[in-house]
Amino acid sequence: MRKNRGLKIIMRNNKEYISITLAAGNGTRMRSKMPKPLHKIAGISLLDSSCKCVDMAVKKILVASNDLIFFDKTLENRFEIVIQKEKLGTGHAVLSCIDKIPDSVNVVINYGDTPFVKPETVEKMLAKISDFDCVFLGFEVKDINQKYGRLITDGEKLKEIVEYKDANPAQKAITLCNSGIIAVKSDILKKALVKIENKNASGEYYLTDIAKIINQDNGKCSFVKCEESEVMGINSRVELAEAEKFYQKILRNKHMEAGVTLINPKTVYFSHDTKIEQDVVIEENVHIGLNVEIHEGVLIKAFSYLENCKIGKNCIIGPFARIRPGTTLDENVRIGNFVEVKNSQIGNNTKINHLTYIGDSEIGENTNIGAGTITANHDGFKKQRTKIGKNCSIGIGTYTIAPIEIEDNAMTAAGSVITKNVSNGCLGIARQKQINIDGFVEKYKKKIRNKDEK
């Protein structure tokens, strides 16, 4: 666990802050052994996506469960961890890390299951700290039957927040609701935390009660508004799917606005970190996994799957192609239908057009790989490399048994099983001589008929 390096942090301006991320909830509605914050949308965990909005925090505290740390040990390297042993409400969760909160700093409190809050929204909240002691993030709810806490306001002033369970009919009719995200001065926060009580319908310590407490202590509270979709929380698999759908729409629009053509946008899946240059065309039913970089002029045809790879300028991929991790395609490479490429480097203008597996290989420029070629890369114990030079022609149905090298300008004959290196300009051929047996077919058919008659 990262050690506390001291509580004194000198803040130079209101934009500097520490963050407290609450992620210790049980998440029972997910019906999963894995803690809810580790479930993913667009290839990134809810927790990591939620913390993007506080990425600039000078110190990051994570209120977590033991299960969360067990499932993701890397969290200890990225956060100062506080384990919430008892689940007694959001107020109790923040109170559990009160000793970790420095004096005289700004604090942003967010949640590990709210992945769409924007950094700009947090900046707006922090900007308001100059005039107020505490700023809540609110939103206008479309359906007043939603069971969010209601913000009771007077102009710019926030008087209190009433949880839905404790609200009267008039308060339930209020459309301005609480997202749970808070920016607050640490000294004010610590004084208010110890005054929170659990005298409510749930018997919990509500963090939202600090608004009323601060006002009673002659402090000043306010609020900032955002769109309801920005503070979408995820509590179930259904809501996870809705969040994925929402995020994919954001990613598709981002890429199209940057100059990418999507033939049927709803059928294309992007990861959160996909990088695509302009004038790329992507046909329907394409899946782009994590860590993919696609350069300009590329055409990705339908039903192709890419992950952890780099695609050079003007390549054509698919249809029905799979580009696996560790693969780099240089410029003008052609990867055709039912071709799988894994952990390989493919040179400029090389063509691998159909029904081929290329694994752990290096292929030079201007080389043609015939249909049905397989670079066999496992010797029974470990992976081995295949090297094919430039200006080569690999005949259809060629199997190369790694480790092996086919040098520049070489060829292999169709149907060969190549087990030895092929030198520059040579033809590699490894197959038995063909024998034609006269009259065999009729004799064979007669033998089968006789068996059937018996």
N, C-alpha and C positions, 0 to 999 in steps of 0.2 A: 504494500500500500504506500502511496506517495506520502512522505512525511510533511507535516505542517511546518513551513519555513518561517513561522512568525506571523502575527496578526496585523502588524503595522503595514498598511499600504497607503502611500501618499497619492491622492487623486489630483491630477493636474487640471481636469475639467470635467463637466457633467457627462461627457461621452465615455469616460472611463468608469468601469464598474466590475463587480464580481457577479457570478451567476450561481443560483441554486436550482438544480433540476430535480424535480420530484418524480421518482420512478420506482417506488417501493410497493406499489399496489399489487394486489393478488392477480388481477386480470382474469377472474374466473370465467367471465363470459366468452373468452377466447377458446376455452376448453382445450388447453394446450399445456404440455409439460414445460415448454419453453416460455420464459417470462414474456409478457406482452411487448415490452419495449424493444425486444430483439426481433420481432416479426418485421418483415421487409415490404417496402413498396419501391418499385423501380430499382431493385437491387440494393437499397440502402435501408438500414434498420430504422424503425420509428424513432428510436432514441437519437441516433446520429442525425437524422433529418430534423428532428425537433431542436437539436442543439446548434443548428446552423445559424439560427437567429441570434445566438449569444456567442458566436465564434470569436468576437473581439474582447470577451471578458478577460481581465487580467488574472483572475483566479476562478476556477470552476469546481463547484461542490456538487456531488451527486448523492442524493438521498436514495438508497437502494435497499433491496432485499438480499439476503445471502444467496438465494437462487440466481439472481441476476449476475452477481459476481462469479458464481460457479460456472455459469454458462458462457460468460465472456470475461476472461481473465485480463484482456487488454484494457478494460475500463480503469484498472488501477494505475495505468500509465498515463491516462488522459484526464482523470478527475481526482479530486480529493474525496474519498469515499466516506460516507456516514451510513451505517446500517440502522434502519428503523426497525427495531425489534418488535414493538407493538404498533398495530395499525389503528390509531385513535383519531385519524382525521388529518387534513392538510395542515392545520395549525400545529398539531403535534409533530408532523414531519419536519417542518421548518424549525420548530423548537429543539428538535433532536440535534441540530447542528449549530445551535446558537453560539457555542464556544469556538466555532470555526469562522464566525463572521467578524471581520475586523471593524474597528470603530471608524467613524467619519468617512464612510465610503457609500457609494450607491450600489444597490443590490437589485438584480433582476431575477425574479422567480418565475420559472417556466415548468412545463410538464413533459415527460418523456413519451407521451402519446399524442402530441399535438404538432404534427410534422410540417405544417405549411405557414407558420408565422414568419413574416419577412424581417430581415435585419433592419429595413427602413422603418418598420413599425416600432421596433424596440428603440431606435434612435429618436423617434417622435416622443416616446414616453420619457426617455432620459432628458430630452430638451425641456420638458415641462417640469422636471424636478427643480429647476431654478426658482420656480414660483410656488411649488407645492411640495409637501413632504412625502406624499405617496400618490402614485398614478396607477389606476387599474385600466386594463384593456377590455373594452366592451364592444358589443356588436348588436345590431338590430335584428331580432329574430323574426323569421317569416311566419312561423307557426307559434302562436302564443301558448299552445299546450305543451311546448317543449319545456322540460323540467330544469331549466337553468336558473341560477340565482339572478335576482333582479337588482339593477342599480337604481337607487333612490337619489335623485339629483336635484340641484337647484342652480340652474345655469351651468357654469363650468365647475361648480362645486359638487363633489360626491359626498352625500350625507351618510349613507350606509349601504350595505348590500344585504338583501334578505334572501336566504335560500328558499327554493320553491316549496319545500315541505313546510316551512314556517311562514309562508306568505299568506296574506289575506286575499280575497277575491280581487280587490282593487290593485294590489301589488302584482298579482299574477297577470293582470291585463297589461302591465308595462312591457314594452317591446325591447327596451335596452337591457341587455343581459351581460352577465359576467363570463369572461373567457377563462379566468383563473390566472392570467399573466399579470404580474405586478412589477412596477419599478418603485423602489422605496429607499429612503435614507436609512442606513444601517442602525444608527442610534435610535431613531424613531421606531424601527422595526423591533429591535430587541426589547425596548420598553413595553411595546404593545403585546408582544408574544406572551409574556408572563402574565398578562391580564386576561387572556382568552379563557372563557369557561365553556363547559359542554352542556349547558342548560338549553337544549334544543330537541327537536323531534328525533334526531338520529343519535343523540348522546355522544356526538363527536366534537372535537375542537376545530372549528372552522377558521381557516386562515382569513376568510373574508371579513371576519369580525374586527380585524384591525382597522378597517375604515371607520367604524363607529367609535372605536376606542381612541384613535388618533384625533378625531374631531372633539371628543369629550375632553381630551388633554390639550385643547386649543391649537391642535395642528390643523393642517389643511390637506384635503384629499381632492383629487380630480380624476379625470378619465380621458382616454383616447379611444376613438372608434376605428374599427376595421370591418371588412366584409365578413359575413358569417362563415364563408368557405375557408377563410384564412385560419380560423381557429377550430377547424374541424377536428374533433377528437375521435380516437379509434378505441372501441371497447369490445368488438366482436368480429368474427370472420366476415360477416356481411358488411360491416363498416370498413373493414380492411379492404374488401373488394371495391367498395365505393371510393375509398381513398386512392386506390390504384387507378381506377378509371379517371378520377379527377386529375391525378398527377400526370397520367399519360396524355391527357388533353393539353395540359400545360407544356409538356415536352414537345409534343407534335407541333403545336403552334409556334413554339420558340424556334424549332428547326426550319419550319416553312417560312417564317419571317426572316430567317437568315439566308434564304436562297435555296432551300432543299425542296424538291418536288416529291410529294407523297401521292401516289396514284389513288390509293384508298386509305386515307389516314387512320380510320378506326381499326384497321387490321394490322397496323405496324406497332411493335412494342419497342420502346427505348429504355435504356437504363439511365439513371440519374447523371452519370458521368460521360455519356456518349458525346463524342466530338465529331462534327461533320462540317466540311467546308461547303461552299456554294456550288450550285450546278450539279449536285448529286441527285439522282433519280432513284426512288425506292418503290418497287411494285408492292402488291398486296401480300399480306401474310408473311411478313419478315420479322424475325426476332433478333434484336441487337442486345447482347448481354453486356456485362461489365467490361470496362477498360477497352473500348473499341474506338479507333481513330480512323476516319474515312476522309480521304482527300478529294479535291475537286474533280468533277467530270465522271465520277463512278456511277455505274448502273448496277443496282442490286435487283435481280429478278425474283419473281414470286417464290414463296416457301423456302427461303434461305435462312440460315441460323449462323450468327456471328458472335464470337465472344473472345475477349482478351487478345485482340489482333490489330494490325495496322494494314490499311488498304491504301495503296498508292494511287496516283492520279490516273484517271481514265481506265480503270480496271472494269471488267464485266464479270459479275458473279451470279451463278445460278442459271436457270431455276433449280430448286431442290439441291442447293449446295450447303455444305457445312464447313465453316472456317473456325477451327478450334484454337485454344490458348497457345500463345507463343509463336503464332504465324505472322510473318511479314510478307506482303505482296508488294513488289516494286511497281513501276508504272506500266500501264497497258497489258497487264496480265489478264488472261482469260481463264476463269474457273467455271466449268460447265455443269450440266445436270448430273446429279448423283455423284458428285466429287466431294471427298472429305480430305481436308488438309489440316495437319496437326503439328505444331511446334516446328515449323519449316520456314525457310527463306526462299522465295521464288523471285527470280530475276526478271528484268524488263522484257516485255514482249513474249514471254513464255506462255504456252497454251496447254491447259489440262482440261480437255473438253468434255469427257464423259466417263462415268462408271469407274472411278479411280480412287485409290487410297494412297495419300502421300503423308508419311509420318516420320518425324525426326530426320528431315532431309534438307539439303541445300541444293537448289537447282539454279543454274546460271541463266543468262539471258538468251533469248531467241531459240529456246529449246521447245520441242513438241513432245508431249507425253501422250502416247496412244491409249485408246480405250481399254479399260480392264487392267491397267498397270497397278501393281501393288509394290510399295517399298516395305518389305517385311523388316520391322525394326526391333523385334524382341528375340533374343537368342535363347530364351528359356530362363534366363536369370536377370538380365537387365536390358535396357534400351540401348540400341546401337545406331549410329548415324549412317545415312546414305548421302553421297555427294555425286551430283550429276553436273557436268560442266556446261559451258555455253555452246550454242549451235549444235545441240545433240538431237537425235531422233530416236525416241524409245518406241519400239514396235508394240502393237496391240497385244494385250495379254502377257506382257513381260512382268516377271517377278524378280525383284532384286533382293538378295539376302544380305542384310547389313551385318558387320561393317563392310562397306564396299565403295569404290569410286569408279565412276565412268567419266573419263576425261573429255576435254573439249573436242567437238567435231566428231564424236563417236556415234555409233548406231547400235541398236540391239534388234535382232530379228524377232518377228512376231512369235509369241508363244514360248519365249525363252525363259529359263530359270537361271538368272545370272548370279553365280556364287564367287566369281573371281573378278578382279579389277579389269576394266576395258581401257586400253591405251588410246591416246589422242589419234583420231582419224580411223580407228579400227571398227570392225563390225563384231559384236559379241553375239554368238549363236550357241544355244545350249538346249538341244531338243533331240529326241531320237529320230532316226531315219524312218520315213514313212514306208510301210509295206502294204501293198494291195493284194488281197487273197481272192483269186478267181473263184466264182461259184459259191462263195461262202453264204450269201444271203439266202439263196434257195435251200441249201442244206440246213441252215439254221431254222428257217420257217417250217420245214418238214419235220425237224426234230421236235419243235414245240407242238405241232399238230398231233404227232404221235403220242406225246405226253398227255395232251388233253383227252384224246380218245380212250386212253387207258383209265 
